[in-house]
């Protein structure tokens, strides 16, 4: 039966309810069938912050416009008489620091002489309980967030990628926008010193929810230098090595906390109202800062779970950034060392052309121990060497230097290639070098038009004859790598007349994962001497054919004699 069939617009006596509920600590209201107040007890007056007289005759929505009232449920109770409980939330007229309060409300239909007269509404505030539940929910979500951090942040040894991963990871789970800025790692080239009293950071990661992405991009993307006034939040968090929370209550405070006062209007335009700056620190050294920003209806930052989780994530990311910086530094040192040792070979004697190429595998890999050399011998002959120390990094580059120095000394005795390798193998064993190396030694005799070659575990050379449609790969015995002490090297004599190009290389040029090495080397037969006849153009062809798919460092040495 519908409520309208029983409704009676005449007033009804609420004195009995007032006598029973007047002293109740729970808030009690009686509403008529139009959901207008006809009675409120003193407890509800205090909860709503409105005198009883100001309630009477007015609808619930008129008295409490910022409350989620569930009027649809109230009408259902009027219609079917089934009591119901709901949880409502919002704000009353009571001054409080709590942004949103919660109540558990019971709804009961009132009948008199078989007629529906209204509702009794009984409410008990549960804000504390609800807040605890919300905090528990957030704690669980943050624990899941931390569990996923290891697989989402620091997936490479690239500091820039790590910073971007951190920014993207915390949006939107913890913030509406996030920026990661680092103290620049510079060597003085192209670096502009900031003005006095200014901290200059390099923005390395930026992320935002879709509605803020375009606006945030105007403040500077990755790679932008950001200048902070010294009393802003980010410099303070770095100086004090602790999170700094700022809630922008007014433009004056926002002007102090922003990178510079010119940003105030722009920040207000996009609705930014709260931020926390968290230091990125590793090994006791500041590396940069993570800034989390909230806008619009998002709650402001406060001390507690948000800050603890943000600091944990920042700490993890800082370790990854530090590893990336140290890795990059070692890579630069090893590369510079190797390049200094791989100086362009001097021309052995007149009538000999030489060109060389060295390509590291890329920024993602440590440099190796590739080396080459050219040494003049008696009688117009010349010796060329191509070697590859096993391993990567500074140690491999240093070992390469030792190998090259010993081989230069032994080449002075003018021995055939296999004797040079045998002596070098014994010398390496006696020297205590703990890194084996492959090596190819070639002695070219222009007078005889031949090339004597011996290999210690190294790929064979190729020869490009004048006018030939392709290169010929030498077929020759291959002995064990140097440093093993096994010896057993053999010299092979191959034709190499005037104009023939001797092509020597390390395995990084041809070796590919999952491919038979013989098939890889056979690709060299496709090489031809460019129409220009220039050795530099031949090296350019090598780069075009092989560099993109290389998985290791590439070293190439090409030479040609013009006759005797």
Secondary structure, 3 states (H helix, E strand, C coil): CCHHHHCCCCCCCCHHHHHHHCCCCCEEEEECCCCEEEEECHHHHHHHCCCHHHHECCEHHHHCCCECCCHHHHHHHHHHCCCEEEEEEECCCCCCCCCCEEEEEEEEEEEECCEEEEEEEEEEECHHHHHHHHHHHHHHHHHHHHHHHHHHCCCCCCHHHHHHHHHHHHECCCECEEEEEECCCCCCCCCCCCCCCEEEEEEEEEEECHHHHHHHHCCCCCCCEEEEECCCHHHHHHHHCCCEEEECCCHHHHHHHCCCHHHHHHHHHHCEEEEEEEEEEECCEEEEEEEEEEECCCCCCCCCHHHHHHHHHHHHHHHHHHHHHHHHHHHHHHHHHHHHHCCCCCCCCCCEEEEEEEECCCCCCCCEEEEEEEEECHHHCEEEEEEEEEEECHHHHHHHHHHHHHHHHHHCCCCCHHHHHHHHHHHHHHHCCCCCEEEEEEEEECCCCEEEEEEECCCCCEEECCCCCCCEECCCCCECCECCCCCCCCCEEEECCCCCEEEEECHHHCCCCCCCHHHHHHHHHHCCCCCCCCHHHHHHHHHHHHHHHCCCCEEEEEEEECCC
